Amino acid sequence: MTRPIIELVHVWKIFGEGEASTVAVRDVSMAIDAGEFVSIIGTSGSGKSTLM
């Protein structure tokens, strides 16, 4: 079995601090193998660009 070319494990991204913080990406895990096509879909403001 080959290793993924991209692997994310429990990725979080939080903007701001304390009560003013906004969670943009919450606990994302994924693996992308060579030759795979990946599409990230979601509503506006759901963290797609931040994840990329």
C-alpha distances in whole Angstrom, upper triangle without the diagonal:
4,7,9,12,15,15,18,19,22,24,28,30,34,37,40,41,43,44,44,40,38,34,33,29,28,25,23,19,16,13,13,10,12,14,15,18,20,23,25,28,31,35,36,36,33,31,29,30,30,26,26
4,7,9,12,12,16,17,21,22,26,28,32,35,38,39,41,43,42,38,36,33,31,27,27,24,21,18,15,11,11,8,9,12,13,17,18,21,23,27,29,33,35,34,31,29,27,28,27,24,23
4,6,9,9,13,14,18,19,22,25,28,31,34,36,38,39,39,35,33,29,28,24,24,21,18,15,12,9,9,7,9,12,13,16,16,20,21,25,27,31,32,31,29,26,24,25,24,21,20
4,5,6,10,12,16,16,20,22,26,28,32,33,35,37,36,32,30,27,24,21,21,19,16,12,10,6,5,4,7,10,10,13,13,16,17,21,24,27,28,28,25,23,20,21,21,17,16
4,7,10,13,17,16,20,21,25,27,31,32,35,36,35,32,29,26,24,21,22,20,16,14,11,8,6,5,6,10,10,12,12,16,17,21,23,27,28,27,25,22,19,19,19,16,14
4,7,10,13,13,16,18,21,24,27,29,31,33,31,28,26,22,20,17,18,16,13,11,8,6,5,7,9,11,11,12,11,14,14,18,21,24,24,24,21,18,16,16,16,12,11
4,7,10,10,14,16,20,22,26,27,29,31,30,26,24,21,19,15,15,13,10,8,6,4,6,9,11,14,13,14,13,15,15,18,20,23,24,23,20,18,16,17,16,12,12
4,7,6,10,12,16,19,22,23,25,27,26,22,20,17,15,12,12,9,7,5,5,6,9,12,15,17,15,16,13,15,14,17,18,21,22,20,18,15,14,15,13,10,11
4,6,9,13,16,19,22,23,24,26,26,22,20,17,16,12,11,8,7,4,7,8,12,15,18,20,18,19,16,18,16,19,20,23,24,22,19,16,16,18,15,12,14
4,7,10,13,17,19,20,21,22,22,19,17,13,13,10,8,4,5,5,9,11,15,18,21,23,21,21,18,19,17,19,19,21,22,20,17,15,16,17,15,12,15
4,7,10,14,17,17,19,21,20,16,15,11,10,7,7,5,5,7,9,12,15,18,21,23,21,20,17,18,15,17,17,19,20,17,15,12,13,14,11,9,12
4,7,10,13,14,15,17,16,13,11,8,8,5,5,5,7,10,13,16,18,22,24,26,23,23,19,19,16,18,17,18,18,15,13,10,12,13,10,9,12
4,7,10,12,14,15,14,10,9,6,6,5,7,9,10,13,15,18,20,23,26,27,25,24,20,20,16,18,16,17,17,13,12,9,11,12,8,8,11
4,7,8,10,12,10,7,6,4,6,7,8,11,13,16,19,22,23,27,29,31,28,27,24,22,19,20,18,18,17,13,13,10,14,14,10,11,15
4,7,10,11,8,5,5,6,7,10,12,15,16,19,22,24,26,29,31,33,30,29,25,24,21,21,19,18,17,13,13,11,14,14,10,13,16
4,7,8,6,4,6,9,11,13,15,17,19,23,25,28,30,33,35,36,34,33,29,28,24,24,22,21,20,16,16,15,18,17,14,17,19
4,7,6,5,8,10,13,15,15,18,20,23,26,29,31,35,37,39,36,35,32,30,27,27,25,24,22,19,19,17,21,21,17,19,22
4,5,6,9,11,14,16,16,19,21,25,28,31,33,37,39,41,38,37,34,32,29,28,26,25,24,20,20,19,23,23,20,22,25
4,6,9,11,14,17,17,19,22,26,29,32,34,38,41,42,39,38,34,32,28,28,25,24,22,19,19,19,23,23,20,22,26
4,7,10,13,16,16,20,22,25,28,31,33,37,39,40,38,36,32,30,27,26,23,22,20,17,17,17,21,21,18,20,23
4,7,9,12,13,16,18,22,25,28,30,33,36,37,34,33,29,27,24,23,21,20,18,15,15,14,18,18,15,17,20
4,6,9,10,14,16,19,22,25,27,31,33,34,31,29,26,24,20,20,17,16,15,11,11,11,14,15,12,14,17
4,6,7,10,12,16,18,22,24,27,30,31,28,27,23,21,18,17,15,15,14,11,10,9,12,13,11,12,15
4,7,10,11,14,16,20,21,25,27,28,25,23,20,18,14,14,12,12,12,8,7,5,9,10,7,8,12
4,7,7,11,13,16,18,22,24,25,22,21,17,16,13,13,12,13,13,10,8,6,8,10,7,7,10
4,6,9,12,16,18,22,25,26,23,22,19,18,14,15,14,15,16,13,10,9,11,14,11,10,14
4,7,10,14,17,20,23,25,22,22,18,18,15,16,16,18,19,17,13,12,13,16,13,11,14
4,7,10,13,17,20,21,18,18,14,14,12,14,14,16,18,16,13,11,11,14,12,9,12
4,7,10,14,17,19,16,17,14,15,13,15,16,19,21,19,16,14,14,16,14,11,13
4,7,10,14,15,12,13,10,12,11,14,16,19,21,20,17,15,14,16,15,11,12
4,7,10,12,10,12,10,13,13,16,19,22,24,23,20,18,16,17,17,13,13
4,7,9,7,8,8,11,12,16,19,22,24,23,21,19,16,17,17,14,13
4,6,6,9,10,13,15,19,22,26,27,27,24,22,20,20,21,17,16
4,6,9,11,14,17,20,24,27,28,29,26,24,21,21,22,19,17
4,7,10,13,16,19,23,27,28,28,26,24,21,22,23,20,18
4,6,10,13,16,20,23,25,26,23,22,18,19,21,18,16
4,7,10,13,17,20,22,23,21,19,16,17,19,16,14
4,7,10,13,17,18,19,17,16,12,14,16,13,11
4,6,10,13,15,16,14,13,10,12,14,12,11
4,7,10,12,13,10,10,7,9,11,9,9
4,7,9,11,9,10,7,10,12,11,12
4,7,8,6,8,7,10,12,12,13
4,6,6,9,9,11,13,14,15
4,6,8,8,10,12,13,14
4,6,8,9,9,11,13
4,6,9,9,10,12
4,6,5,6,9
4,5,5,7
4,5,5
4,5
4
